[in-house]
Amino acid sequence: MAKKILIVDDEADLIFMIKAVLEKDGYEVVSATDGNAALKLLKTVVPDLMIVDLTMPMMSGWQLNMKVRQDSRFKNTPIIVLSGLIEQDSTPEKFELASAYMVKPFDVFKLLEKVTELLK
């Protein structure tokens, strides 16, 4: 059975690109364009890994990650954070919410490598 990955990003083109690469590698991919939509999706979907952008409308990736980590179903689910803000914002408690970070712009194939590594 294919591992399920949730992508949460407000950039539709980015979701499309990541989804294409992950599905080609055999992953099942679901997506949401903001944190609120992701929380609704997580009521019925339990992903094996999440890829979350930090800067989104309605609810930031940090806020989403905090809510997700409060749910016992997702305490150990790997979260990869994508953002151009990572180098600027180094608040330690924020970084503890994620398993890995990738600075935008990023290489989608390096993201695939990180996904594969975290799902082993």
DACOR-V658154 format. One record per run of one state. SS is the DSSP state (H for helix, E for strand, - for the rest). FROM is the first residue (numbers start at 1). TO is the last residue. Records with the same first field share a line. If there is no record, write none. Layout:
SS->FROM-TO, FROM-TO
This chain:
-->1-3, 9-11, 25-27, 33-34, 42-48, 54-60, 71-71, 75-77, 84-91, 96-99, 104-107, 119-120
E->4-8, 28-32, 49-53, 78-83, 100-103
H->12-24, 35-41, 61-70, 72-74, 92-95, 108-118
